[in-house]
Amino acid sequence: MANSNDILNNAKSKMKKAQDVLERELSSIRAGRANASILNRVKVNYYGAEVPVNQVASISIPEPRVIMVSPYDESSLSDIEKGIYEADLGLNPASDGSVIRLVIPQLTEERRQELAKQVKAVGEESKVAVRNVRREAMDAVKKGSKDDDFTEDEVHRLEDQVQKITDDAIKGVDTIVSDKEKEITNN
């Protein structure tokens, strides 16, 4: 038996997850200033295991455009450097033998526009994910209607509520994307 609250709550939580994924994806797009989350995708081969860089080194931001990576174990310095290269962040690590410095270059206008397009593309992917959740919820409502779990009025009410949840989630995605675009273009 289908439960209307379960359908709505499930849709809300999945749409929220889509927004969370969007924020995580956008945090790795650099906007001309240092941000430790740029390194979230970096994996380091540490004694045969792939581990996130933040587990083998401390990450700090000593200046607005510099990220400093200080390994806990200096023998892992070259592995961390290699991991940064392989993550394809567009940054060149500079090592002095004990720490790695990543200088974030100033963004050109052309690069800012490129990044803004990338942000919009990631935003569109999130909207598609939200619409897929909407479709799943609508299918669950229709299935509940066929199984006589919901009356016709309840079906219309549920469809309206699913659409409202979807509209709110899409607005949230648009807000996140617009904030990131402003961050990129105004730096």
N, C-alpha and C positions, 0 to 999 in steps of 0.2 A: 504494500500500500504506500502510495506516494504521500509525502507530507509537505505542505506548502512552505512551512518555515525552513525545512531542510533544504529545499530547492533554492530558496532565496539566500539563506546563509551560505550555502556552498558557492553560489554564484558570486556573492560579495567577497568571500575569502579568496576565491581564485582570481578575481579582478584585482584585488589588493596585491596579491602575489605578483601579478603582471606589472603593476606599478612599481613594486619593490625591485623587480628584476630590471626594469627600465632605469631606475635611479642608480642601481649598481653598475649597469652598463655605461651610463653617462658619466659616472664618477671616474671611469678609466680614460675618458677623453680629456686630454689636457687642454687647458684654456689659457696657457701663457704664464701660469704661476705654479709654483711647487704645490703638490698635493700628494700625500703619501698613498692615497688610494690608487694612484697611477700604477703602483707596483703590485696591486692585488693579483694580477694575472701571472706574475713572475714565479716560476717554479725553479727550484735549485736541486741539482743532483747531489744529495748530501749522504755520503757513505752508502751509495746504491739506492737510496729512496728519493723519490720526487716529493719535495716539501715546499710549502710557500716560503718566500723569502723572509717574511716577518717572523718565522720560527727559527731562523738561523742567524738573524741580524736585527739590530735595532735600527729603526728608520726615524730620522729627524729632519727638520726643516730649519737650518740655521739662518738662511736668508730667504727672501720672498721667491727667488727663482732657482734655488738650489735644494736638492734632496741629498741627504748624507746617509749612507748605508754603512753601519759599523758592525762587522761580523762578530759573533760571540767567540768564534774559533777562527783565528787568522788564517789557518790552513784552508778554510773554505772560501777565501776571498776570490780566487780565480773561478770557482764554481758559481759563485754569485754573479760575477761579471759575465760569465758565459750565459747564465740564465736570463740576465737582463738583455743581452744581445738576442737570444732566441725568442724572447717575448715580443720582439719587433715593436718596441715602443717609439722608435724614431729618436732615441736618445743615445748618446755615446758616453758610457761610463768612464770616468777618469779615476784611476786608482793610484794612491800614493804609497801602497804597501801595507797600510793598516785600515784605511777606509776607502769607500768608493763615493765619489761625488757625481751627481747627475745635474747638469746645468740645463734648465728649461729655456730654450731659445725664445726670443720675442717672436710673436706671430706676425706674419705679413698679412696684408688685407686679403690676398688670394687664399692663404691657408685658413684664415678665419672663415671665409665663405665655404671652403671645402669642409671644414669641421661642422659648420652650421648645417650643411646638406647631410652630413653623416648623422648628426643629432636628429634631424627630421626623419631620416630613414629608420633609425632605431625606434623613434616614436611611432612610426607607422607600423612597425613589427608589433609593438605593444598594443596598438589599437586592434590589429588583426587578432591578437591573442584574446583581447577583451571581447571582441565580436564572436570568437569561437566559443567562449564561455557562455555568452548570451544564447547562441544557437543550442548549446547543450541544455541550458536551463529551459528554453522554449520546447525542446524535444521532450524533456522530462514532464513538462506541464501537459503537452499533448498526449503523452503516454498515460499520464494520470487521468486525463479526460476519457481516453478510450477504455481504461480499466474501471471507469465510473467512480474514481476517487474524488473527482471535483465536479461540481455543477458547472453549467455553461457560464454563469455569472462569475464563479470563482476562477474559471479559466481566463476570462477577460481581465479580471482584477489582477491575477498573477502575471499575465502577459504585460499589463501596464506597469506593474512593479518591477519586473525584470528589465523592461525598457528604461525605466527611471534609473535603476541601478547602473545600467549600461551607460546611459547619458552622463551620469555623475562620474563614472570611471573614465570615460573618454575626456571629460573636462579636466579631470585630474592629470591625465597623460598630457593633454595640451598645455596645462600650466607648467608641468615639469619640463617639457620640451622648450617652452618659451623662456623659462627662467635660465635654462642652460644656454640657449642661443644668446640671451642678453649677456650672460657671463662671458661668452666667447667673443662677442662683437664689441663689448665695452672695455676689454682689457687693454 
